Amino acid sequence: MDARTLCLAALSYGDASGYETRKRISDWFGHFARISTGALYPALGALLARDHIVCVAGGDGPLERRTYRLTSSGAEALLAALRDGRETERSRSDFLAKMFFAEHLDSNDVQRLIDSRLAALRGEQGDLNRLPISEMNEGQRFTLRYALAIRRAAIEFLQHEGRVIATAIDRYKQ
């Protein structure tokens, strides 16, 4: 989901400032999407220019304090983006990029990378488990269960394969 669509989705739950929009994306969609401040405000500006959102308060103030509202054309644009079947999953991972070059590291470095990634995955899993699943609709529960399944699979993989690659690197270096 691109930054504009994330903003539309966050604003579909009601009016919000730029700061609140980013917080909604982080809190509600964080298990499948992220947005930086550097991407948020240009996206809000583009949505304003297309009349997909309007500023309902704080129009003269700083961007993060302005309050935005989804328009009917914005709701239509969100629905069109949600229906677009061409979207594919994107995964970017500094961990995987580093592991791609594992042969340049020693086994202790590789083990530290794996341990760090395991800790991050377990932290994400804990955060997801604390979300109020009983208050979610079916689509929200699906995304939460999917995100949890991905983290469980990654943890299991790293617990088993992490030892294998560290051992292989030791043998390769000898």
N, C-alpha and C positions, 0 to 999 in steps of 0.2 A: 504494500500500500504506500503510495507516495505521500509526501508531507501535506499536500492540499487535501487529499482524501482523509488523512488522519485528523486534520483540523475539522473538516466537515463532520466526520463521525463523532468527534468529541462535542461539537456544538449541537449535534442532533439530540443531545441529552439536556439542552437548555443553554441559556445565555452564560457566557463566561469571559473573563478577561484573558489576555494572552497568557499570563502566568497560570491562571486556572485551566486554560486549554492544555497547556503543556503538562500540568500536573495530572489532569484526567488521562491524557495519553500515557503518561508514565505509570500511573496507578492502575488504570483500568485495562490498558492495552499493552502494558510493558512486557507481558510474556510472549507477545508476538510482534511488537513494533516499538521503535524508538524514534524520537525526534530531538534534534539539538536546537538550541536557541537560535543558532545561525540559520537553521532551515525553517523554524516556526514563523518568524516575523515576515520573511519574504513570501511564505505560503499564505499567511493572512492577508498581506498586501495584494497578492494576485487574486485571492478570493474576493476581496473588496472591489477590485477593479472589474471583476466579472459579475458583480452584483450577486454573488453566491452567499455573501454575508454582509451585514450592515453593522456599523458602529452605533450602539444605542446609549452609550455613556462614556464620558471621559475623552471625547473626540479631540480635545486640545492637549490632552496629557500625553505622557510617554506611552509608547506602544503597549508595554506590559500592563498598564492600568486601564486601557480602553476595554470596554465591554462589547462583545460581539454577539450577534444573533444570526442564526441560519435563516436564509430566505427560502421561498418556495423553489426558486431556481437552484439554490444550493442543495435543497433536499432532493431535487431531481438529479442533480449532478452526482450526489452521493449514491443514490439508487443505481444510476447508470454504472458507476465505478464498481459497486458491489456485484452487479450482474455480469460484468465483463469477465468472461471465461478465459481470456488470454493471460491472465495474471499467473505467474509461477512463483514458487517459493524461492526466496533469496536467502542465502546464508553467507554471512561474512564472519570470518573468525581469525583473529590474530593468533590464537592457539594453533589452528590448523596450518596457518602460514608458517609459523615457527617449526612445527613438527615436520613440514615438508622438507625442511633442511636439517633434520635431526642428525644426519650423518656428520655434520660439522660440529656437533656438540658432544660432550662426553655424557656418559650414562647418568651422572649426578644432575647435570643440567636438564636432561630429558625428564628425569624423575621429578625434579622441582616443577617443571612445566606441567606435568601430569597431575601432581599433587595440588598445584594451584588451580588447575581447571576443575579437578574434582571438588575442591572446596567451594569454588564459584558455583558449580552445578548444584551442590548440596544446599548452598545458600539460596539459590533461585528456587529450588524445590521447596524449601521451607517457606519462602515468601509466597509461593503459589498455594501451598497447603493452608496458609493463614487467610486466604481470600474467602469472603462469605459466600460459599457455593450455594447455600440454601436460599440466598436472595437473588440468584442469577436466573436469567431465562435460559432456554435450551441451547441457544447458540453460544451464549457466554460459557455455560457449563461444558459444552463440547470443546471450545478452544482451551479451556482450563485443563480438561482431561487430556487433550492432545499434547499440550505443552508439558504436562507432567509425564506423559508416556515418553516423550522425546528425552527429557532429562533423565528418567530412569534408565532408558536404553543407553544413553551416553555414559552414565555412571557405571553401569554394568560392563560396557565395552572397555572403558578406561581401567577399571579394576583388573580385568583379565589381560587385555592387550598391552597395557602400560608396562607390565613386567616383561612381556615378550620383547618389546622394542628396546627396553633398557638392556636386556641380556644380549640382544642381537648387536647393539652398538658396541658393547664391551668386546664381543667377539670380532667385530669388524675392525676395531681400533688395534687389535693385537697383531 
